[in-house]
Amino acid sequence: MNSFTHAPLSEPAQPLCDARGHLDPAAVGWSPRPLVHCALPRNLGRRKRWNHWCITTPQWMLSLTFADLDYLSYGAAYFLDLETGKSVSHTQLRPFGHGSQLPDSALESHAFSHSRLQLKADDRGNAVRLTVVAPDIGGQALHVALEIQRPAHLDSVNLVCPMGGRTFHATSRQLGLPVSGSLQLGGQQYNCSPGQSFASLDFGRGVWPLNSHWKRAAFAAPGGIAANFGSGWTDHSGLSENALWFGGELLHLDQPVQIEHMRQDPLAPWHLHSANEQVDLTFTPLQLHQACPKFGPFFADTRQWFGRFHGTLLDQNGGKVPVAGAHGWLGATQARW
């Protein structure tokens, strides 16, 4: 297993693949900064490019997906008013990657374009301008203009892992990014609460298994507390995407974190825990959003719960850190793509 933890950021980016489109073994491993260039040569029809943003505030949440699956591109927007429970969503499909602009680096601008849904992330390195225009989402127009800060000291989880055969996955998980700005839905404006509003980016590239499944959970809270947990992607690879942030400082977790639904009720709590008790959290959903875009025999059945986390974490020194009502989300996906 490689670790790029101490690699200087000025070094040339490590290629994800060789010229034949096979995973370069030198890319496998993790780092606290994006250091791998994720170009995907060859593998036509099997390449996956995925950027997902989630905005959490005490009053509302916003989920945005930019995706290019080679044979299909799609953009999706989901908004939830936490105080009233009102939600609206829109998914737009386009064939053969049309309308998607998804680059090979986690620190570049990206976009999805369609007359019914415009998503744009203008990445300037230390900040991202995120905008959305949807003329009709749930019968109302949606306009989003957010400014996301990427503080220089804030590390992220960047991971490349083999997934069996010729399949592989590269990701950058960026958590706890401060966000400001506003969202307009119809006649109502929603603002970001200063110091309590955060953005997360899930950047994914690779040649993924035809049949895939995974779970992922994430949250951020004031004081630089944040967490990212996942299962499915890295199983049997010896690598982990699990991580905690304390005061903005990254603590990478090698041990698995179990993500278990406590009852069959869709809105029942979830338990997230590790064998060494470093993670012991309950996630209580407030609302479930389900989407299942289909294209012939291919589909991605995604369920995303939005809610709050409670419990305890252990920091770098073994001290208990309480988590009390941190806003976040949990997702579960089954896909054939």
Long-range contacts (C-beta under 8 A, 24 or more apart in sequence): 1-28, 1-29, 1-238, 1-239, 2-26, 2-27, 2-28, 2-29, 3-29, 3-30, 3-31, 4-29, 4-30, 4-31, 4-33, 4-35, 4-158, 5-30, 5-31, 5-32, 7-31, 7-35, 9-33, 9-35, 11-35, 13-37, 13-105, 15-39, 16-40, 16-160, 16-168, 16-170, 16-205, 16-206, 17-41, 21-207, 22-166, 23-160, 23-162, 23-166, 23-168, 27-160, 27-170, 28-160, 28-161, 28-162, 28-239, 29-159, 29-160, 29-239, 30-157, 30-158, 30-159, 30-160, 30-239, 30-240, 30-241, 30-252, 31-158, 32-155, 32-156, 32-157, 32-158, 32-250, 32-252, 33-155, 33-156, 33-158, 34-105, 34-106, 34-107, 34-156, 34-158, 34-172, 34-203, 35-158, 36-158, 36-160, 36-170, 37-104, 37-105, 38-104, 38-105, 38-106, 38-170, 38-205, 38-206, 39-104, 40-104, 40-205, 40-206, 40-207, 43-166, 43-207, 44-70, 45-70, 45-71, 46-70, 46-207, 46-208, 47-206, 47-207, 48-204, 48-205, 48-206, 48-207, 48-208, 48-337, 49-100, 49-102, 49-204, 49-205, 50-102, 50-202, 50-203, 50-204, 50-205, 51-102, 51-110, 51-121, 51-201, 51-202, 51-203, 51-204, 52-201, 52-202, 52-204, 53-121, 53-130, 53-199, 53-200, 53-201, 53-202, 54-199, 54-200, 54-202, 54-218, 54-329, 55-130, 55-146, 55-179, 55-192, 55-197, 55-198, 55-199, 56-197, 56-198, 56-200, 56-219, 56-220, 56-327, 56-328, 56-329, 57-190, 57-192, 57-193, 57-196, 57-197, 57-327, 58-82, 58-193, 58-196, 58-197, 58-327, 59-83, 59-190, 59-193, 60-183, 60-190, 61-306, 61-327, 61-329, 62-144, 62-183, 63-289, 63-304, 63-306, 63-329, 64-119, 64-130, 64-132, 66-100, 66-102, 66-110, 66-111, 66-112, 66-119, 66-121, 67-100, 67-102, 67-112, 68-97, 68-100, 68-102, 69-97, 69-298, 69-337, 70-96, 70-97, 71-95, 71-96, 71-97, 71-295, 71-298, 72-96, 72-97, 72-293, 72-295, 72-298, 73-97, 73-98, 73-99, 73-100, 73-112, 74-112, 74-293, 75-99, 75-100, 75-112, 75-114, 75-117, 75-119, 76-117, 76-291, 76-293, 77-117, 77-119, 77-132, 77-134, 77-137, 77-142, 78-289, 78-291, 78-304, 79-137, 79-142, 79-183, 79-185, 80-286, 80-287, 80-289, 80-306, 81-190, 82-286, 82-306, 82-327, 85-286, 85-287, 87-287, 87-289, 88-137, 88-138, 88-140, 88-142, 88-185, 89-137, 89-138, 89-289, 89-291, 90-116, 90-117, 90-134, 90-136, 90-137, 90-138, 90-142, 91-291, 91-293, 92-116, 92-117, 93-293, 93-295, 104-205, 106-156, 106-158, 106-172, 106-174, 106-201, 106-203, 125-150, 126-150, 126-151, 126-152, 128-177, 128-199, 130-181, 130-199, 137-185, 139-186, 140-185, 140-186, 141-184, 141-185, 141-186, 142-183, 142-184, 142-185, 143-183, 143-184, 144-181, 144-182, 144-183, 144-184, 145-181, 145-182, 145-183, 146-179, 146-180, 146-181, 146-182, 146-183, 146-192, 146-199, 147-179, 147-180, 147-181, 148-177, 148-178, 148-179, 148-199, 149-177, 149-178, 149-179, 149-180, 150-174, 150-177, 151-177, 151-178, 151-248, 153-248, 154-245, 154-248, 155-245, 155-248, 155-249, 155-250, 156-250, 157-228, 157-241, 157-243, 157-250, 157-252, 159-234, 159-239, 159-240, 159-241, 161-233, 161-234, 161-237, 161-239, 162-237, 163-206, 163-208, 163-209, 163-233, 163-237, 164-209, 164-236, 165-209, 166-207, 167-206, 167-207, 167-208, 167-209, 168-206, 168-207, 169-204, 169-205, 169-206, 169-208, 169-233, 169-234, 170-204, 170-205, 170-206, 171-202, 171-203, 171-204, 171-205, 171-233, 171-241, 172-201, 172-202, 172-203, 173-200, 173-201, 173-202, 173-203, 173-218, 173-228, 173-241, 173-243, 174-200, 174-201, 174-203, 175-200, 175-218, 175-220, 175-226, 175-227, 175-228, 175-243, 175-245, 176-200, 176-220, 176-224, 176-225, 176-226, 176-245, 176-248, 177-201, 177-220, 195-222, 196-222, 198-226, 200-228, 208-337, 210-336, 210-337, 211-335, 211-336, 212-333, 212-334, 212-335, 212-336, 212-337, 213-332, 213-333, 213-334, 213-335, 214-332, 214-333, 215-259, 215-330, 215-331, 215-332, 215-333, 216-330, 216-331, 217-259, 217-270, 217-272, 217-283, 217-328, 217-329, 217-330, 217-331, 218-328, 218-329, 219-309, 219-323, 219-326, 219-327, 219-328, 219-329, 220-245, 220-326, 220-327, 220-328, 221-323, 221-326, 221-327, 223-247, 224-248, 224-249, 225-313, 225-321, 225-323, 225-326, 227-279, 227-281, 227-309, 227-313, 227-328, 229-257, 229-259, 229-272, 229-279, 231-256, 231-257, 231-258, 231-259, 242-274, 242-279, 244-278, 244-279, 244-313, 244-315, 246-313, 246-315, 246-316, 246-321, 249-316, 251-315, 251-316, 253-278, 253-279, 259-330, 267-305, 270-305, 270-330, 272-309, 272-311, 276-314, 277-314, 278-313, 278-314, 279-311, 279-313, 279-314, 280-311, 280-312, 280-313, 281-309, 281-310, 281-311, 281-312, 281-313, 281-323, 282-309, 282-310, 282-311, 283-307, 283-308, 283-309, 283-328, 283-330, 284-308, 284-309, 284-310, 285-330, 297-336, 298-336, 298-337, 299-335, 299-336, 299-337, 300-333, 300-334, 300-335, 300-337, 301-333, 301-334, 301-335, 302-331, 302-332, 302-333, 302-335, 303-331, 303-332, 303-333, 304-329, 304-330, 304-331, 305-329, 305-330, 305-331
